[in-house]
């Protein structure tokens, strides 16, 4: 379960000294990280990854980095659902990467927030 401390902060994680990949909006907050971990991007926790136009634009610009991030974390690239459209594939991969990133930085965000107490 995500630390409740994350839910209490809407300060951008970049203000906590945490690096955000270019394919994630820089103003993502600990509260956003908690919501992404709890419900995934598709829950509405991170709309740029599930809005076809936004995800398509991000993947057009940063797709290699997104896929590289997924592969470095998992050791492989997951297969999108069969019959998924191009826009749907952009959402699938971007959401996957954002969710992996949120899980990876959770301890760092918690530590940074505890340091601010």
C-alpha positions as CSV (number, residue, x, y, z in Angstrom):
1,X,0.0,0.0,0.0
2,X,1.3,3.4,-0.9
3,X,2.4,5.6,2.0
4,X,-0.2,8.1,3.0
5,X,2.5,10.7,3.1
6,X,2.4,10.7,-0.7
7,X,-1.3,11.5,-0.8
8,X,-0.7,14.6,1.2
9,X,1.7,16.4,-1.1
10,X,1.0,18.2,-4.4
11,X,4.5,19.6,-4.7
12,X,6.1,18.6,-8.0
13,X,8.6,15.7,-7.4
14,X,11.2,17.7,-9.3
15,X,11.1,20.2,-6.3
16,X,12.0,17.2,-4.1
17,X,15.1,16.6,-6.3
18,X,13.7,13.7,-8.2
19,X,14.4,13.5,-11.9
20,X,11.4,13.0,-14.2
21,X,11.9,11.5,-17.6
22,X,11.1,13.8,-20.6
23,X,8.1,11.6,-21.5
24,X,6.4,12.4,-18.2
25,X,5.0,15.9,-17.4
26,X,7.4,17.6,-15.1
27,X,4.8,18.8,-12.6
28,X,3.8,15.3,-11.5
29,X,3.4,15.3,-7.7
30,X,3.7,12.7,-5.0
31,X,-0.1,12.6,-4.9
32,X,0.0,11.7,-8.7
33,X,2.6,9.0,-8.0
34,X,0.3,7.5,-5.3
35,X,-2.7,7.6,-7.6
36,X,-0.8,6.0,-10.5
37,X,0.5,3.2,-8.2
38,X,-3.0,2.6,-6.7
39,X,-5.1,2.6,-9.9
40,X,-2.8,2.8,-12.9
41,X,-2.9,5.4,-15.6
42,X,-6.2,4.1,-17.0
43,X,-7.9,5.0,-13.7
44,X,-7.5,8.7,-14.7
45,X,-4.4,9.1,-12.5
46,X,-2.3,10.2,-15.4
47,X,-4.3,11.3,-18.3
48,X,-1.5,12.2,-20.7
49,X,-0.8,8.5,-21.0
50,X,-4.3,7.5,-21.8
51,X,-5.5,10.3,-24.1
52,X,-4.8,9.0,-27.6
53,X,-3.6,12.3,-29.0
54,X,-1.3,13.1,-26.1
55,X,0.1,9.6,-25.8
56,X,0.6,9.6,-29.6
57,X,2.5,12.9,-29.5
58,X,4.7,11.7,-26.6
59,X,5.5,8.4,-28.2
60,X,6.3,10.1,-31.5
61,X,8.8,12.3,-29.7
62,X,10.1,9.9,-27.0
63,X,8.9,6.4,-28.1
64,X,12.4,4.9,-28.2
65,X,13.2,6.2,-24.7
66,X,9.8,4.9,-23.4
67,X,10.4,1.4,-24.9
68,X,14.0,1.4,-23.7
69,X,12.8,2.2,-20.1
70,X,10.3,-0.6,-20.2
71,X,12.9,-3.1,-21.6
72,X,15.6,-2.1,-19.1
73,X,13.1,-2.6,-16.2
74,X,11.4,-5.8,-17.4
75,X,14.1,-7.3,-19.7
76,X,11.5,-7.4,-22.5
77,X,8.8,-5.4,-24.2
78,X,5.3,-6.5,-23.3
79,X,2.9,-7.3,-26.1
80,X,-0.1,-5.0,-26.4
81,X,-3.6,-6.5,-26.6
82,X,-4.4,-8.1,-29.9
83,X,-6.0,-5.8,-32.4
84,X,-5.0,-2.6,-30.6
85,X,-4.9,0.5,-32.8
86,X,-1.8,2.6,-33.2
87,X,-3.2,5.2,-30.8
88,X,-4.1,2.4,-28.4
89,X,-0.5,1.0,-28.6
90,X,0.9,4.5,-27.7
91,X,-1.4,4.6,-24.6
92,X,-0.4,1.0,-23.7
93,X,3.3,1.5,-23.8
94,X,3.3,5.0,-22.3
95,X,1.0,3.9,-19.5
96,X,3.2,0.9,-18.8
97,X,6.3,3.0,-18.6
98,X,4.7,5.6,-16.4
99,X,3.4,3.0,-14.0
100,X,6.8,1.3,-13.8
101,X,8.4,4.7,-13.1
102,X,5.9,5.5,-10.4
103,X,6.6,2.2,-8.6
104,X,10.4,2.7,-9.0
105,X,10.4,6.2,-7.4
106,X,8.0,5.6,-4.6
107,X,10.7,4.9,-2.0
108,X,12.7,8.0,-3.1
109,X,9.6,10.2,-2.9
110,X,8.7,8.9,0.5
111,X,12.3,9.5,1.7
112,X,12.3,13.1,0.3
113,X,9.0,13.9,1.9
114,X,10.1,12.5,5.3
115,X,13.2,14.7,5.0
116,X,11.0,17.8,4.6
117,X,9.0,17.0,7.8
